Amino acid sequence: MNIFLTGASGLVGSVFARAAARRGHRVTGVVGTYAGELAGVAVKRAVDLTDEGATTAAVLEAFPDAIVNCAAVSVPEQCEADPARSQAMNVGLPALLARLAHHVSARCVHLSSEQVFDGTRPAPYGADDAVVPINLYARQKAESERAVRVAAPEFAITLRVPLLMGDSPGGKRSLHERLLADWAAGKTPRLYTDEFRQPCTADNLAEVLVELCERRDGCGVRHWAGTELLSRHALGVKIRERFRLTETQAPIAAVTRAETPEAAKKRQACLALDIAPLAALLKTRPQAVAAQVEGLKVPVPVREWYLRQS
């Protein structure tokens, strides 16, 4: 299968390329300014994904069997800082890719987010539950879901995913990488004890994405995550324990939403996802947190600091 992948140098895209290549697929990977090598990418293309003409030309040249969209402005603060660019990446791009998928009869797999929900209930959200976005990033993701569904109803599947863990190419993108960078810089990260997420790893998600490319018997919106719901603070503690760091070496400040009321207005308290419907269809199994954390590696930017801690 010939796969056109956006966000090939990102946390998910880089892992997806390797997973797809292992299954014998050929990946054309689109990057922005990333200059390094990317394992699993047969053809690397530098494309401005906010340029509709350039993106269309790249897709048509590849003429793929599947299009996988892992590109996004995924940090809510960055969306607020540059709403025009985030609108182009988070809404305009997936809408264009879905139209192109319909044009070339390709499977289209688009990544959305748990954040389309407001997080006000402890029960898991189902794929058919009404979305209630509470920040700009979430509103853009909800809009992208509608655009993809309208443009390619017979080809597209949108996968809502949770807080992701894993090893990114540059060693700076995922949660454990950011925590280790803070500790190496002598900082004390503040993590919420009353904000709950259902994390999964980029590696696990990548296997799911490959399966979704290989089968076309499902369209619409689906959910994927890990098997456990836990607080951001508890997850930070598990990461500290994974790297065998002490509280002195790796301090964490426990905070509550009540202590940061203004910030909490744009943050969801509990984002549990019902993954049972999709899990019943796939060979890939969702992971427990212990398995997710065990596979994490020390990123290159903090390796020297980490070695001094032992």
N, C-alpha and C positions, 0 to 999 in steps of 0.2 A: 504494500500500500504506500502511496505517495502522500505525505502529510505536510501541510503548510502550517508552521508554528510561529505565532507571535510571542514576544517575551521570552525568547530562547535563552537569554542570559540571566533570567530571573530565578527566584527560588524554586518555583514549580516548573517553569519551562525547561531549565537545564536538566532537571531530573527526568522529566517526561521524555526528552530527546534520547537519553540513554536507555530508558525503559522501552521506547518504541524501537530503537535500533536492535536491542536484544531480541525482539520479536520479529526481526527481519524487515521492518518498515524503513522507508527512506524519508528522512526529515529535511525539509528546507526550513532553516531557522532564521527568523528575523530578529535583529538586534538594533539597538540605537547606537551608542558610542562604544560599546564593549569591544575591545580589541583582542581579547584572549581566545584561546582555542576552546571549543565546546565539544566534548565527547558525545558521540551519537548524532551530531549534525553533519549531514552529507554536504549540504550547501548552506553557507552562511551569507545572509544578505543584510546590509545596513540600509534600512528604509525608514523614512520619517512617516510614522503611522498616522500622523495628523494630516498628511497630504493624501487626499482621496485618490488623485490620479496616480501617484507613485505606488500606493498600496494596491490599487486595482491592477496596475501593470505587473506587479510582482506576483500576485495571485494567478493571473491569467497565464503568465509565463510558466509558472509551476504546474498549472492545471491539476490541482490535487484531488485525491479521492476523499480527503478529510481536511478540515480546517480546525485548528485548535487555538483558541484565543486565551493566552495567559498574560497578555499585556494589560496594564492598568495603572492608574495613579491610585494606589491603594492605601495611602496614609491620609486619614481625614483632614489633618492640618494642612497638607499640601493641596488638597482639593479646595479648601477655603482660601488659601493664599493665591491660587491661580485657577479660578473656576472655569475660565475659557479653555485652558489646556486640558483640565481634567474632564470637562464635558466632551471634548473631542476624543479623548482616549477612552473614557468610560462609557460613552453612549454612541458617539459618532462612529468609532471604529467597529464595535461589535455589530452595529446595524449594517454597516457596509460589508463586513465579512459574511453576515447572514445572507445579504442580497447576492453576493458573489457565490456563496455556497449553493444557493438556489439556481443560479445561472449555470454552474458547471455540474450540478447534481452531486455535490459533495456533502458528506456528513459534516455538520458544524457543531463543535463542542465549545461552549462559552462558559467561562468561570464567573459566577456571581458570588454573593456573600451572605452569610448569616445576618449581617447588619441591616438587611432590609426590614427586619422585625424590630419592634421597640423594646423588647426584652423585659416586659412588665409581668410576665407569667413564668412560673417555674416548670410547667409542663412542656414537653418537647413540641416544637413547632413542626407542623406537617407541611409538605410541599404545596398543598392547596390552601393553606391559611392565608388570610388577607395580610398584605405587607403594610407596615406602618413605619416608614423611614423617619428618623429623627435628626439626621445630619445630612449635609450636602452629598457626601460620598454615598450614603445609603440611598438617597433619592436618585442619584445618577445610576446606581446599580439596579434599582427597581425599574427605572426608565429603560435601561439596556435590556432587561428581561422582556419587557413588552415589545421593544423594537425587534429583537431577535425572533420572538414568536410570530410576529406579523410578517416578517420578511421571509422566513423559511420554516413554516409550520411542519412540513413533511421531512425536513432534514436536520433540524436543530434540536439540541438538548442543552439546557442551561443547568449547570451544577452549582448549587449554593454550598460554599465550603466555610469552615470555621477558622479560628486562629491556627496558623500553620507553624510547624517546627521543621527543622532540617538544616542542612549545610549548603549555604549559597556559594556561588562561584567566587565572590569577593570576600566572603566571610563577615559580612556586616548587616545582612538583611533580616535574619530570623531572630526569634526571641532570645534564645540562648546566646547568640552572637552579640546581641545588643547588651545583654546582662554582663557577659564577660568583658566587653569593652568598657562598660561603666566601672566594673570592679578594678580593671587594670588601670583606669584613670583616677582611681581613688574616690569614685562617686558612690553614693548610696541610692540605688533605684527605689522608687516608691511604688508598691504594688498593692492593689485593692484586695481586701479580705472578703468583700461582699459583691464582687463582680465575677460571675461564673461563666466559664467557657468550656467547650467540648473539643479540645484540640486534636489534630491529627498531623502526621508528618507529610512533607512534600513527596517523599518516596512512595508512601502508601497511596496518596492521591494520584500520583502519576500512573500507577498500575491500574487504577480505576479509569483514568482518562483513556489509556490505551484500549481497555476493554470496550469503552463506549465508542471509540473510533471503529472498532472491529465489528460491532453489531449495530444494526439500524432498527431494531424492534422497539425502541423507546424514544419518544420526543417529549418536548415540554420541559417542566422544571423538576429536578430531583435534588435530594439532600445527601451529603456525605460528611462524615466526621469520625472521631474516635469513639470509643465505647464509654468514656467516663466524663462526667461533668465535675469540674473543680474550680476553685478560685484562682485568680491570677497570682495571688500571694502563695498559695499552696503549690502551684506549678513552679514558681520561682525557687521555692525551697527544694523541690525535687530536682531541679536543674543544678542547684548548688551541691546537693548530695551526690548527684551523678559525677561531678567533677572533683569530688572529695575535698571541697573547700570548707573552711571553718567560717563561723559567723563573723569573725574578725577579718578574715581575708575577703569575704564576700557578704557584706552587710545588706540587709533588705529592710526598708522601712514599711511597716504595715499601716495602711491607711484605709479609711472607709469613704463611701460616697458622701456621707453627711459632712465630712471634713472638707470636701471640695464640691460644694453644691453647684457652682457655675459650670465646672467641667462635667459634672454628672448629667447635666441637662442634655448633653450630646453624646453620652455614653450609655450603653445598654447594660442593665443589671444582670440579666440571665439569658443566655442564648443557647438553649438546648435544642437539638435538632432530632427529628424522628428519621433515622436512617434505615429502619427495618425494610421498607418497600424496595429500596435499591439493593440493599445487602442481600435480599432474597434472590436477586437475579444474577449476581456477580460471583465469580470465583474468588476475587480479592476479598480478604476479610478485614474488617475494621480492627484497629489495634487498641490495646489498653495503654495507659500512660506510661507504665513501667517499660514496656517494649519500645515506645517512642523515645523516651529519654535515653535509654541504654545505647541507642545507635548514634547519638550526637557526638561530634568530633570537636576538638579544640580548633577554632579558626586561626588561620595563619597570622592575622594582625596582632593577636594577643599571645602567640605561642611562647615567645621569650618570657613574658611576664608569668605565664602559667607555669613554666618549668622552674622558675625561681620560687614558686610557692611550695614545692614539694621538698 
